[in-house]
Amino acid sequence: MEKEKLIILVTRSTALEGSTLDYQQNSLLLERGISSQGKTIAEQLMNIDLAAAYEEAARMAARKDMINVFRLRNLAGYVLKHSDASYKGNDAVLLRVCSEANEALMHYPSSGDEAIRRASYLAHFLISAGKPWSEGNDLIGRLVMNLIQMNAGLEPDTVPADYAEEYKRVLSASVREDIADVFTDHVALALKPAAGMKLQDAKGSHEKAAVPGMAVAAKPEAKEAAPEKAAAAEKAVVTRTAQKAPAPEKPKNKQRILELLAKHPRMTTADLAGVLEISCKGVEKHLAQLKASGALRRIGPDKGGRWEVGLNL
């Protein structure tokens, strides 16, 4: 990952957690190892750890790794390296994140960039709401959001200073009422990439030319309108609490297995189980039935082989 992009991502994300390091200070810290006077060790370590996490996320995205619980927990380990946070053992939340993310990535690019970004915002919401770790969930949520975007080859979104307070209020209200689409709708509009705009650091005091291709949040129409917009978003949360639409019916597991293996023929039973949110034994049963029907066959050994989806579907 380019250093400039990395520093912007780290600066803006940690600012939402109370870090006071600006772009220039993080540049000195992350590129030259120079600390800034008056900055605490804790906040500087938070920036260093998040930078390491983003570098690992970029490597994962470059390899097109399937997103699974193990990899998400490993990625979070970078973020929380110098904190006292611990994993609470709630795999159900991360399984849902993996399922939604892999489903969106499987259908990309036919579904378009917006579908990937919305799936990434949903992943952020699920981690912030489900709180799999004792702390740091919003920070990890934004990291996973960016991981999904990078996995699809998109430039990662950031939350600029002039949107930060509104973003936090909408996220808090959406998590409190457990309504994901209010958050995803609001963020999708606010962080809609705008070509040719200038990219500001998280403190807003240092203006830089936009990094080519970097996703930049569109500037709010008027700062005076921000409180009203956030209040409207919170009102929408309350209004929609009693109006939760039923989730669309998902394809049956056998169909999803064939779709997944057609695109990712080297997926393991454990990978499939993570995406489908079922047990490994359940996956093995479906695989056996698909092989018996001629819809699927195994080429090569269990380790190192691959799946081939047949024509008899």
N, C-alpha and C positions, 0 to 999 in steps of 0.2 A: 504494500500500500504506500502511495506517495506520502512523504512526510507532512506536506502541507494539509492534505486531506485528514491525515491521522490527527494532527494537532487541533484542527477545527472540530472534529468529532469529539475528541476528548474534552476540549475546553468547554464546549456547549453542554455536553452531557453532565460533566461533573459540576458545572455551575448550578444546575438544577438540584444538586445535592448539597449545596452550600459552599463549594470550592470558590475561592476568590482569585485564583490564578487566571490571568488573562492570556490572550494568544501569545504575546511576546514572552511572558514568563514561562509558559508551557513550552515554547520553542527552545528557550535556554535549557529548561529542565530535561526535555526529552531528546534533544539533539546533542547537547553538550554536557549534560549532567550538572548544570549550575543551578543551585537553589536561589530563591529570591528572598531578600530580607523581609522579615515580618510575616512570612508564610509558615504555617504549622507543618510539622512532619507528617501528621495524619493526612492533611489535604494533598500534600505533594505525593505521598505514597498512593493515595487514591488515583491520582492522575497517571502515575507510573504504571500501576496495576491495570488500569483500564486500557492504556496504550498497548500493553502486552496482550491483553484480551482481544483488542481489535486486530492486532497483527496475526494472532492465531485464527480469528474469524476470517481474515482475508485469505489465509492459507487453506482453510476449509472450503471457502467459496471457490477458490481456484481449482481445487481437486473435485469440486461438485459432490462433496460428501453428502450422503443421505443424512438428514437431521434426525437424530435419535436421542433418547434420554441420556445415554452415557456421554455423548458429545456435548450436550447442553450443560450437563453437570461439570464436565471437564472445563468447558469455556468459562462457566461461572467461577470455577476455582481460581482462574487468573484474576478475575475482578476482585475477589474476596481474599486474596492471598495474605494481606496484612490487616484483615479485620477479624473480629471475633464472631462473625456470622457463621451459621451452620445450616446444613440442609435438613429440612424437617421430614424428609422421607415421603413426601407426597408426590409419587410418580404420576398419579392420575392427571394432574395439571400439565406436566411436561409431555405426557402421552398425547393429550389433546393438542398441545402446541405443535408437536411433531406431525400429527395427523393432518391438521389444517395447513401447515407449511408445505409438507410433501405433496399434498393433494393439489395445492396451487402451483407448485413448481412442476408437477407432472404435466399439467395442461398448458404450461407456458412454452412458447410465446403465443399460441393460438388465442389464449384468453386475454392477452394484452398486459401492458405495464401496470395499469390501474388495479387489476385483479391481484397482482403480486403485492403491490403496496398496501392494499386493503388487508390482505392476508398477514402482512408483516405488522400492521397496526393491531390486528386482532391478537397476534401472538404477544405483543407488548401488553395489551390489556389483560390477557389471560394470566400472564406472569405477575403483573401488578395486583390483580384481584385475588389470584390463588395463593400468592405469597409462599412459594416453595422453600424460600430461605428465610431465616429469622430477620434478616435485614438486607438492604441492597437490591430489592426486587425491581424497583423502577429503573435503576441503572442497568441491571441485567436485561430487563424488558426492552430497553432501547437498543442494547447491544444485539439481542436476538432479532429485533426488528430490522436492524441494518444487515445482519448476517443473511437473512432471507432475501433482502433486496440485492445484496452482492452476489448471492448464489445464482440469481437470475441475470446477472450482468448489469444491474442498475446501479446508479450512483446512490450512496446512502443518504437518507434524509437527516437533517439536524433541526434542533429546536432553537431558533435565534432568540436573542435577549428580549426583543419587543413582543414576542409571543409567549414567553416563558410562564408568566403568571396566569395567563388565560389557559394555557395548556395544562398547568397543574390543577387549576380549579375544575376544568372539565374532566380530567382524569379522576380526580378525587370524587366528584359527584357520580360519575359513571360506575366507579368501583363500589361506592357506597350502595348504590341501587342495583348493582350487578346487571347493567344494561350495556353490552359491548358496542352496539351499533351507534349509540350517541357519540361515543369517543371516536370510533373509526370514521364516522361521517365528518365530524368536526375536524379531525386531524387531516383527513384526506383533502379537505378544502383548504385548510390553512397551510399545509406543507406542499401544496401543488407546485411542482417545479416550474420556475419561470425563467426562460432563457434570457441571457444578457443582463441579468440583474447583478448588483454588486454583493459580494459576500462579506459580512461583518463578523468580527470575532464575538465571543460570548459576552464581553463587557460592553461592546458597542462603541468603543473609543478608538478602535484601529480599523480603518476601512481598507480592504484589499481588493484587487481585481478578482473577478470570479474565476475559480478554477474551472477549466474547460470540462463541461459535462456534469459538474457537481450539482446535485439537487439542492436548490436554494428555496427557502420558504418565501412565498409571496408576501410582501409587506402589507400589513393591515391598511385598509383604506383610510382610516383616521384613528389616531391613538385614543381620542376621546370616546370612540365607540367601543373600545375593547371591553370595559366593564359591562356594558349593555349586552354585548355579544356573549360574554361568558355567562351572564345571568340568564340569557335566553337559552343557552345550552343546558344549564342546570334545570331550568323550568322544563325543558324537553325531556330530561331524565325522569322527572317526577311524573310528567304526563304519560310517558311511555311505559312506566312501571306496570301499569295494568293492561298494557296493550302489546305485550311481547308476542311477536309473530312466531308461529311454530316453525322450527327449523326444517328446511327442505329435506325430503327423504333422500338418504344417501344410497348409492348403488349397493347391491348385495355384495357380500365379501368375495365370492368367487369372481364376480365381474371385476371388482377392484384389484384382486390379485393379478388377473390377466393384464389389466391396464398397467399396473405397476411393473410387472415383469417384462412387458413389451418394451417399456422405456428403460428399465433398469434390470437387465437380465442377470446381474450378479448379486442381486439382493439376497440376503440370508433369511432364514426362517425368523430369526430374532428381529431383523429389520421390518419384515412384513407384520409381525406381531405388534411392533411399536406403532406402525402407521395405522393399522386396523383397530388397535386397542382391544385385541383379543389375546388369548394365551397361545404359546408356541404349539401346544398340542392341537388347538383349534386350527391353526395354520396348516399343520402337518396333515390333518384330516382333509382339509380343502384341497391341498396339493395332491394327495393320493387320489381323490375323486376326479380332479382335473386331468391327471395323468391317465387314469383308467378310461376317461371319455375321449382321449386323444386331443384334448385342447392344449395340453402342455407336456413337454418332455424335458428330461434332464440330460445335458450334454457334459460329459466329463465327471470327475469325482465330486464328492460333497464339498471338499475344500479346493477351490480353484476352478471349479466348473461354472456352468452358466445354465440359465433356463431358456427354452425356446417356445414361444407361443405358437401353437399350430393353427391350422385353418379350420379345423372342425370345432367351431365355437358355438 
